[in-house]
């Protein structure tokens, strides 16, 4: 079991060609890092502790499935060890020992055994499709065929890290609105279940005629008392159904187009999809994956079935001899800038460079849009919950004002 006192350290060693190589390792202290590296025949020139936030955090014990951030870090460490001259079985053994007691170790153990038995790394990884993405498998396969496995592993880890950053940006923009919405629902439910009945009893004792707003509130409270439990069961059933069938193609074909047309969030999701498409295609073509297999792989990474189907049509067009730029030009889902950059990249023979620039652009766009979204939604949600609760309070106190006027 890995000790809870382990710290993430970044180290620098000299590779076979004398060039410095960096990597990260979990250990209790710097001396333990140096000792592990010496066991591998490596001499560290620098060992520095790094923050355990974000992608560098340790896998939480008890998780059933390795987190993508831990897979990205493991692939980067594996690339460093392969580049430093370690044999693949030995590198996998070291990686497994570093993650001992964690979910990733349970995946690395059979992978190490398969590679030791003579299987290629891509074949061994393909036995765990829930952990290693199609892009990862395709790029590892290309690296093995071309003799640049370390470069492919590094590129894969970069893709995973960038994708995680995109997801975090979108989630960060969604957290505050969701929290405010939940607070509003809780506040309204509490008032209807506990406060409105008290006022309802007072109004009944007085015998005053209730204003229409108060009558509506009283009826809503009575309805909630009757339908509260069935409503909770229905919500729970809906969540259960969505978790089981939300990724079904028939469901996504109906929901995903609506996501892209949604105000505010639609353009944000399109930018995320374009960033993933451009970066994955750029990296795969750079490491030598042919364009048609690369398109077949990256289509499923966009996160939206509309973009995926567009990429499938582009792939079929390219397969029949159409240029990538011409095929993309026929698909409205691809923005003008991406079309132009692809055309320039094909004409100049630097498609991977142009796609990388596109991906960087949309990464920045997602960050900016997420930040702007948060700054706009926060005050709107505060006003929303204030109006809802305020209207309910006014509806409750309107009869009291009427009674006071009558008494006077």
Secondary structure, 3 states (H helix, E strand, C coil): CCCCCCEEEEEEEECCCCCEEEEEEEECCHHHHHHHHHHCCCCEEEEEECCCCHHHCCCCCCCCCCCHHHHHHHHHHHHHHHHCCCCHHHHHHHHHHHCCCCHHHHHHHHHHHHHHCCCCHHHHHHCCCCCCCHHHHHHHHHHHHHCCHHHHHHHHHHHHHHHHHHHHHHHHHHHHHHHHHHHHHHHHHHHHHHHHHHHHHHHHHHCCCCCHHHHHHHHHHHHHHHHHHHHHHHHHHHHHHHHHHCCCHHHHHHHHHHHHHCCCHHHHHHHHHHHHHHHHHHHHHHCCCCHHHHHHHHHHHCCCHHHHHHHHHHHHHHHCCCCHHHHHHCCCCCCHHHHHHHHHHHHHCCHHHHHHHHHHHHHHHHHHHHHHHHHHHHHHHHHHHHHHHHHHHHHHHHHHHHHHHHHC
